[in-house]
């Protein structure tokens, strides 16, 4: 893929690379029916579609982050509810050295 055939946006220090299909591929898809598009119209349609993909991608990331945070909170709440309390038993021995529970 040529350098001009892709674009990137920096997100949180990482590049979100948006590969682009060629104008020829877009033309083959868009010009199947009666309406014919110029190369510039096809380029604009392709770029607009990539913007929609990017919006969808960022929405997906936001939803995944929220879902992970909700799962973490749920796990923490369940862990707090299941907390086990350990009560030490007082152990004594009788005169013969046998163990018995202190009352």
C-alpha positions in Angstrom: 0.0 0.0 0.0 1.5 3.4 -1.0 2.0 6.1 1.6 -0.7 8.3 0.0 -3.1 5.3 0.2 -3.4 5.5 3.9 -3.9 8.1 6.6 -3.4 8.0 10.3 -4.7 9.8 13.3 -2.8 9.9 16.6 -4.9 8.6 19.5 -3.4 8.5 23.0 0.1 8.5 21.6 -0.7 5.6 19.2 -1.5 5.9 15.5 -4.8 4.7 14.3 -4.0 3.8 10.7 -6.8 4.0 8.3 -6.0 1.9 5.2 -7.7 3.1 2.0 -8.9 1.0 -0.8 -7.8 2.4 -4.2 -10.0 4.7 -6.3 -10.2 2.0 -8.9 -11.7 -0.4 -6.4 -14.1 2.2 -5.1 -15.1 3.1 -8.7 -15.9 -0.6 -9.5 -18.1 -0.7 -6.4 -19.9 2.6 -6.8 -20.3 2.7 -10.5 -22.1 -0.7 -10.8 -25.5 0.9 -11.3 -26.7 3.7 -13.6 -25.1 6.6 -11.5 -21.5 7.3 -12.3 -19.2 9.2 -10.0 -16.1 11.2 -10.8 -12.7 10.3 -9.3 -13.0 13.3 -7.0 -16.5 12.3 -5.8 -15.3 8.8 -5.2 -12.3 10.1 -3.2 -14.7 12.2 -1.1 -17.1 9.3 -0.5 -14.2 7.1 0.5 -12.8 9.7 2.9 -16.2 10.3 4.5 -16.7 6.5 5.0 -13.3 6.4 6.7 -14.4 9.1 9.1 -17.5 7.0 9.9 -15.3 4.0 10.5 -13.1 6.0 12.8 -16.1 7.3 14.8 -17.4 3.8 15.1 -14.0 2.5 16.2 -13.6 5.2 19.0 -17.2 4.5 20.1 -16.3 0.8 20.3 -13.2 1.5 22.4 -15.2 3.8 24.7 -17.9 1.1 25.2 -15.2 -1.6 25.8 -13.5 0.6 28.4 -16.8 1.3 30.2 -17.7 -2.4 30.1 -14.3 -3.3 31.6 -14.7 -0.7 34.4 -18.2 -2.1 35.2 -16.9 -5.6 35.3 -14.1 -4.5 37.7 -16.5 -2.7 39.9 -18.8 -5.8 40.0 -15.9 -8.0 40.8 -14.8 -5.8 43.6 -18.3 -5.6 45.1 -18.7 -9.4 44.9 -15.2 -9.8 46.5 -16.2 -7.5 49.4 -19.5 -9.5 50.0 -17.7 -12.8 50.0 -15.1 -11.7 52.5 -14.3 -14.5 54.9 -13.7 -13.7 58.5 -11.3 -15.9 60.4 -12.0 -16.3 64.1 -9.2 -17.9 66.1 -10.1 -20.8 68.3 -8.7 -21.0 71.8 -7.2 -24.4 72.2 -6.5 -25.9 75.7 -5.4 -29.2 76.8 -6.8 -31.2 79.7 -4.8 -32.7 82.5 -3.9 -35.7 80.3 -2.7 -33.6 77.4 -5.7 -34.2 75.2 -6.8 -31.2 73.2 -10.2 -29.8 73.9 -12.0 -26.7 72.7 -12.2 -23.9 75.2 -15.7 -22.8 76.0 
